[in-house]
Amino acid sequence: MKKGFTTFMRTERGFTLIELLVVISIIAIIAVTVIVNFGSFDEDANLKNMAFDIQSYLRLAQANAQAGVKCADGTGGAGWSIIIDGRDENSIHLRCAEKEAEEGTFSVNQPAYISFINGVSSTGRVKCNSSFTTSAVSAITFKFVYLTGAVSFEDADSANDCAENSSNIAITLHKREGSGDFKTVTINPGGAVDVE
C-alpha cells in the first residue's frame, strides 16, 4: 500500500435494533393515517353519491314528465312526481301523477341521510325548514308538469305551507349523526336541480 493513499474498506454491518424500531414506527404511523383517512374518504364518497342520486331521481321524474312517459299500466303521457317522506328519510318514491301510482322506490346510500328539507326565499334565505330526523315530519312532493318539466312543491301537512310558498327547496344531506359535513340539493320551480 502506498503512503498518502487512504483506503476505504467496505464493512459489512447490519441494522441496529433501534434503527429497525424507528423504521417500523414510521411505517405504523403512516399506515394508521392512511386507514383513518380512507374511512373519511368513504363517508365523503357516500355523501356525494347520495346527493347525485337525489339529483338523478329528480331529473328522471322531470324527464318522464317532459317526454310524456306513460304510467306502468299504459295510461298517460303524464306528469311525474318524487316524494320524500320524513318517516323514511333514505327512500325516494317515484310516482306517475296520472294514476298516483307508485312506479319505483329508490334507496339512497347509507350511512348518509337526509337531515332537512328547507323552503328557501327568492333572496336565498331559509324561510322554513323540516327536520327529517324525527318521524313527525310529513312528506314533501315534487310535482313535475307534463311537457314543460316545471315543478311545484307540496307539503303533505296542509297546516304547514312551507313548500308551497317557497321559491326553492333545499334538501340537506349529512354524512352521519353529529357530522358537520353536508351536501345540498337545490331545486327551483323552473326545474333546475343543483348540487352544492
Contacts in CASP RR format, 6 or more apart in sequence:
PFRMAT RR
TARGET T0000
AUTHOR 0000-0000-0000
METHOD contacts of the structure
MODEL  1
MKKGFTTFMRTERGFTLIELLVVISIIAIIAVTVIVNFGSFDEDANLKNM
AFDIQSYLRLAQANAQAGVKCADGTGGAGWSIIIDGRDENSIHLRCAEKE
AEEGTFSVNQPAYISFINGVSSTGRVKCNSSFTTSAVSAITFKFVYLTGA
VSFEDADSANDCAENSSNIAITLHKREGSGDFKTVTINPGGAVDVE
1 7 0 8 1.000
43 111 0 8 1.000
43 112 0 8 1.000
43 175 0 8 1.000
43 176 0 8 1.000
43 179 0 8 1.000
43 181 0 8 1.000
44 175 0 8 1.000
44 181 0 8 1.000
46 109 0 8 1.000
46 110 0 8 1.000
46 111 0 8 1.000
46 112 0 8 1.000
46 175 0 8 1.000
47 112 0 8 1.000
47 173 0 8 1.000
47 174 0 8 1.000
47 175 0 8 1.000
47 181 0 8 1.000
47 182 0 8 1.000
47 183 0 8 1.000
48 183 0 8 1.000
49 109 0 8 1.000
49 112 0 8 1.000
50 108 0 8 1.000
50 109 0 8 1.000
50 112 0 8 1.000
50 173 0 8 1.000
50 183 0 8 1.000
51 173 0 8 1.000
51 183 0 8 1.000
51 184 0 8 1.000
51 185 0 8 1.000
51 195 0 8 1.000
52 195 0 8 1.000
53 92 0 8 1.000
53 106 0 8 1.000
53 108 0 8 1.000
53 109 0 8 1.000
54 92 0 8 1.000
54 108 0 8 1.000
54 114 0 8 1.000
54 171 0 8 1.000
54 173 0 8 1.000
54 185 0 8 1.000
55 185 0 8 1.000
55 193 0 8 1.000
55 194 0 8 1.000
55 195 0 8 1.000
57 82 0 8 1.000
57 92 0 8 1.000
57 94 0 8 1.000
57 106 0 8 1.000
58 82 0 8 1.000
58 142 0 8 1.000
58 185 0 8 1.000
58 187 0 8 1.000
58 193 0 8 1.000
59 193 0 8 1.000
60 94 0 8 1.000
61 80 0 8 1.000
61 81 0 8 1.000
61 82 0 8 1.000
61 94 0 8 1.000
61 142 0 8 1.000
61 144 0 8 1.000
62 80 0 8 1.000
62 144 0 8 1.000
62 149 0 8 1.000
62 151 0 8 1.000
62 191 0 8 1.000
62 193 0 8 1.000
63 69 0 8 1.000
64 79 0 8 1.000
64 80 0 8 1.000
64 96 0 8 1.000
64 144 0 8 1.000
65 78 0 8 1.000
65 79 0 8 1.000
65 80 0 8 1.000
65 97 0 8 1.000
65 144 0 8 1.000
65 145 0 8 1.000
65 146 0 8 1.000
65 147 0 8 1.000
65 148 0 8 1.000
65 149 0 8 1.000
66 144 0 8 1.000
66 147 0 8 1.000
66 148 0 8 1.000
66 149 0 8 1.000
68 76 0 8 1.000
68 77 0 8 1.000
68 78 0 8 1.000
68 79 0 8 1.000
68 146 0 8 1.000
68 147 0 8 1.000
69 77 0 8 1.000
69 78 0 8 1.000
69 80 0 8 1.000
70 76 0 8 1.000
70 77 0 8 1.000
70 78 0 8 1.000
70 96 0 8 1.000
71 77 0 8 1.000
71 78 0 8 1.000
71 96 0 8 1.000
71 98 0 8 1.000
71 99 0 8 1.000
71 101 0 8 1.000
71 103 0 8 1.000
72 96 0 8 1.000
72 101 0 8 1.000
72 103 0 8 1.000
73 99 0 8 1.000
73 101 0 8 1.000
75 96 0 8 1.000
75 98 0 8 1.000
75 99 0 8 1.000
76 96 0 8 1.000
76 98 0 8 1.000
77 98 0 8 1.000
77 146 0 8 1.000
78 96 0 8 1.000
78 97 0 8 1.000
78 98 0 8 1.000
78 99 0 8 1.000
78 146 0 8 1.000
79 96 0 8 1.000
79 97 0 8 1.000
79 98 0 8 1.000
79 143 0 8 1.000
79 144 0 8 1.000
79 145 0 8 1.000
79 146 0 8 1.000
80 94 0 8 1.000
80 95 0 8 1.000
80 96 0 8 1.000
80 97 0 8 1.000
80 103 0 8 1.000
80 144 0 8 1.000
81 94 0 8 1.000
81 95 0 8 1.000
81 97 0 8 1.000
81 141 0 8 1.000
81 142 0 8 1.000
81 143 0 8 1.000
81 144 0 8 1.000
82 92 0 8 1.000
82 93 0 8 1.000
82 94 0 8 1.000
82 95 0 8 1.000
82 141 0 8 1.000
82 142 0 8 1.000
82 144 0 8 1.000
83 92 0 8 1.000
83 93 0 8 1.000
83 95 0 8 1.000
83 139 0 8 1.000
83 140 0 8 1.000
83 141 0 8 1.000
83 142 0 8 1.000
84 91 0 8 1.000
84 92 0 8 1.000
84 93 0 8 1.000
84 114 0 8 1.000
84 117 0 8 1.000
84 132 0 8 1.000
84 139 0 8 1.000
84 140 0 8 1.000
84 142 0 8 1.000
84 171 0 8 1.000
85 91 0 8 1.000
85 93 0 8 1.000
85 138 0 8 1.000
85 139 0 8 1.000
86 114 0 8 1.000
86 130 0 8 1.000
86 132 0 8 1.000
86 135 0 8 1.000
86 137 0 8 1.000
86 138 0 8 1.000
86 139 0 8 1.000
86 140 0 8 1.000
87 135 0 8 1.000
87 137 0 8 1.000
89 113 0 8 1.000
89 114 0 8 1.000
89 115 0 8 1.000
89 132 0 8 1.000
89 133 0 8 1.000
90 107 0 8 1.000
90 108 0 8 1.000
90 110 0 8 1.000
90 113 0 8 1.000
90 114 0 8 1.000
91 105 0 8 1.000
91 106 0 8 1.000
91 107 0 8 1.000
91 108 0 8 1.000
92 105 0 8 1.000
92 106 0 8 1.000
92 108 0 8 1.000
93 102 0 8 1.000
93 104 0 8 1.000
93 105 0 8 1.000
94 102 0 8 1.000
94 103 0 8 1.000
94 104 0 8 1.000
94 105 0 8 1.000
94 106 0 8 1.000
95 101 0 8 1.000
95 102 0 8 1.000
95 103 0 8 1.000
96 103 0 8 1.000
97 143 0 8 1.000
97 144 0 8 1.000
97 146 0 8 1.000
108 114 0 8 1.000
111 175 0 8 1.000
111 176 0 8 1.000
112 173 0 8 1.000
112 174 0 8 1.000
112 175 0 8 1.000
112 176 0 8 1.000
113 132 0 8 1.000
113 173 0 8 1.000
113 174 0 8 1.000
113 176 0 8 1.000
114 132 0 8 1.000
114 171 0 8 1.000
114 172 0 8 1.000
114 173 0 8 1.000
115 131 0 8 1.000
115 132 0 8 1.000
115 133 0 8 1.000
115 172 0 8 1.000
115 173 0 8 1.000
115 174 0 8 1.000
115 182 0 8 1.000
116 129 0 8 1.000
116 130 0 8 1.000
116 131 0 8 1.000
116 132 0 8 1.000
116 170 0 8 1.000
116 171 0 8 1.000
116 172 0 8 1.000
117 129 0 8 1.000
117 130 0 8 1.000
117 132 0 8 1.000
117 140 0 8 1.000
117 163 0 8 1.000
117 169 0 8 1.000
117 170 0 8 1.000
117 171 0 8 1.000
117 172 0 8 1.000
118 126 0 8 1.000
118 127 0 8 1.000
118 128 0 8 1.000
118 129 0 8 1.000
118 130 0 8 1.000
118 169 0 8 1.000
118 170 0 8 1.000
118 172 0 8 1.000
119 126 0 8 1.000
119 127 0 8 1.000
119 128 0 8 1.000
119 129 0 8 1.000
119 153 0 8 1.000
119 162 0 8 1.000
119 163 0 8 1.000
119 166 0 8 1.000
119 168 0 8 1.000
119 169 0 8 1.000
119 170 0 8 1.000
120 126 0 8 1.000
120 127 0 8 1.000
120 166 0 8 1.000
120 167 0 8 1.000
120 168 0 8 1.000
120 169 0 8 1.000
120 170 0 8 1.000
120 186 0 8 1.000
121 127 0 8 1.000
121 166 0 8 1.000
121 167 0 8 1.000
122 167 0 8 1.000
124 167 0 8 1.000
124 168 0 8 1.000
126 170 0 8 1.000
127 162 0 8 1.000
127 165 0 8 1.000
127 166 0 8 1.000
128 160 0 8 1.000
128 162 0 8 1.000
128 166 0 8 1.000
129 162 0 8 1.000
130 137 0 8 1.000
130 138 0 8 1.000
130 140 0 8 1.000
130 155 0 8 1.000
130 160 0 8 1.000
130 162 0 8 1.000
131 137 0 8 1.000
138 155 0 8 1.000
138 156 0 8 1.000
138 157 0 8 1.000
138 160 0 8 1.000
139 155 0 8 1.000
139 156 0 8 1.000
140 153 0 8 1.000
140 154 0 8 1.000
140 155 0 8 1.000
140 156 0 8 1.000
140 163 0 8 1.000
140 169 0 8 1.000
141 153 0 8 1.000
141 154 0 8 1.000
141 155 0 8 1.000
141 156 0 8 1.000
141 163 0 8 1.000
142 151 0 8 1.000
142 152 0 8 1.000
142 153 0 8 1.000
142 169 0 8 1.000
142 187 0 8 1.000
143 151 0 8 1.000
143 152 0 8 1.000
143 153 0 8 1.000
143 154 0 8 1.000
144 150 0 8 1.000
144 151 0 8 1.000
144 191 0 8 1.000
145 151 0 8 1.000
145 152 0 8 1.000
149 190 0 8 1.000
149 191 0 8 1.000
150 189 0 8 1.000
150 190 0 8 1.000
150 191 0 8 1.000
151 187 0 8 1.000
151 188 0 8 1.000
151 189 0 8 1.000
151 190 0 8 1.000
151 191 0 8 1.000
152 164 0 8 1.000
152 189 0 8 1.000
153 163 0 8 1.000
153 164 0 8 1.000
153 166 0 8 1.000
153 169 0 8 1.000
153 189 0 8 1.000
154 163 0 8 1.000
154 164 0 8 1.000
155 161 0 8 1.000
155 162 0 8 1.000
155 163 0 8 1.000
155 164 0 8 1.000
163 169 0 8 1.000
167 188 0 8 1.000
167 189 0 8 1.000
168 186 0 8 1.000
168 187 0 8 1.000
168 188 0 8 1.000
168 189 0 8 1.000
169 186 0 8 1.000
169 187 0 8 1.000
170 184 0 8 1.000
170 185 0 8 1.000
170 186 0 8 1.000
171 184 0 8 1.000
171 185 0 8 1.000
171 186 0 8 1.000
171 187 0 8 1.000
172 182 0 8 1.000
172 183 0 8 1.000
172 184 0 8 1.000
173 182 0 8 1.000
173 183 0 8 1.000
173 184 0 8 1.000
173 185 0 8 1.000
174 180 0 8 1.000
174 181 0 8 1.000
174 182 0 8 1.000
175 181 0 8 1.000
175 182 0 8 1.000
183 195 0 8 1.000
183 196 0 8 1.000
184 195 0 8 1.000
184 196 0 8 1.000
185 193 0 8 1.000
185 194 0 8 1.000
185 195 0 8 1.000
185 196 0 8 1.000
186 193 0 8 1.000
186 194 0 8 1.000
186 195 0 8 1.000
186 196 0 8 1.000
187 193 0 8 1.000
187 194 0 8 1.000
END
